[in-house]
Amino acid sequence: MADPNILSTAKPAFDVDRIRREFPVLSQTINGKPVVYLDNAATTQKPRRVSERVFRFDTEEYGTVRRGAYRLCERSTQLYEEARKKVAAFMGTPDSSEIIFTSGTTQSINLVAYSFGKRFIQPGDEVIISNIEHHANTVPWQVVCEDRKAVLKVIPVNDRGELILEEYDKLLSGKTRIVAVNHVSNALGTVNPVKEIVRKARAAGARVLIDGAQSTPHIKLDVKDLDCDFYTFSGHKMYGPSGIGGLYARKEMLEAMPPYVTGGDMIRQVTLEKTTYAPPPMKFEAGTPPISQVIGLGEAIDYLNEIGMDKIAEYEHSLLEYGTQLLENIEGLRIIGTAREKASILSFHLDAVHPHDVVTLLDQEGIAIRGGHHCAQPTMIRFNVPATARASVSFYNKYEELDLLADSIRKIIKMFS
Ligand code: PLP
């Protein structure tokens, strides 16, 4: 067991046992051992109430949205739009038409890259990303830059995994059209200083997209205070259903940008000669949306609000500090990503064992973590590792689970030595 004397984490009051009762999956066993779920950066488990809300909607309230004048359709549309209002309030905008439902962060970034790129990026213009982006915030910008004959610039990071802001200052210019960075890095856990990044971009006349896939489950948000133009999220990483997520976008941007997907529901009028578009958000929501998933997302947001994002952040921060201290004390283990501001993620590399072996052996102990490049190959190259093992915490995790993780890693190292 870990030596408690080396650990100095303050443990805030948090009724984790009550929380865990909401998540039936957490009381299962794997290989006869209690499951320890530490892959929350990939996807979070769902509380029972989210699935129950979707079930009730599907079995008692279901209808299509926006298309009919009968009761089930009206009710369904009302619930769908109420969910949009919940998301808007959660993100910090009073105007729910600034929220577009998409399938998640990947689609949200593709939407912006395509649509913003088509309207605003010209040959010779520049787009800035960072060296610690998920492929979802790298590849769409590479494609758009190739397409528009624009130039992609990259903010480098220091050895802790923090963006080097002096280099960012040098990259920004009158040619910069958009800066696209994550709020929290999925590979390292770095919390980027997004407010400062936005302020500097705006001073240079550039727009800003924040990839919020890893921040929305952990950090209280206020997009208006951040002053960004776009902010993305994924429902399945915030205790909601998969296949649903979204995009906050400043109204003026949604009005100026052309649609990304076209078809039914996004039009004002269609003749064989010409189509005019519906105002946002419908302009960006062609076709029948994932209605039940939207209702489930609304329920997940109610759940997060009831616990309180400040309380969640405080408890998870304490878990992260505790886990960091445990892992720092394991000989032969190197933590990858030691930024001063971090959230949720513990990425590490063992001198003697490949991350895939670590993950497989931990699975035999019932412990679920991720091993691989985490869809962030440029980050792996920067840190000169092929892959890392990554444990990521949620507010339903316990300190004891991190003890178990550390003890199991020690056993694996011993086995390989
Ligand atoms: N951006 C970051 C930082 C992520 O961690 C992820 C998923 O892991 C994504 C984007 C892509 O999210 P999704 O697969 O939900 O579209």
Residues whose N, C-alpha, C, O or C-beta is under 5 A from the ligand:
A	BS01	PLP	A41 A42 G104 T105 T106 Q107 H134 A136 N182 V184 N186 D211 A213 Q214 S234
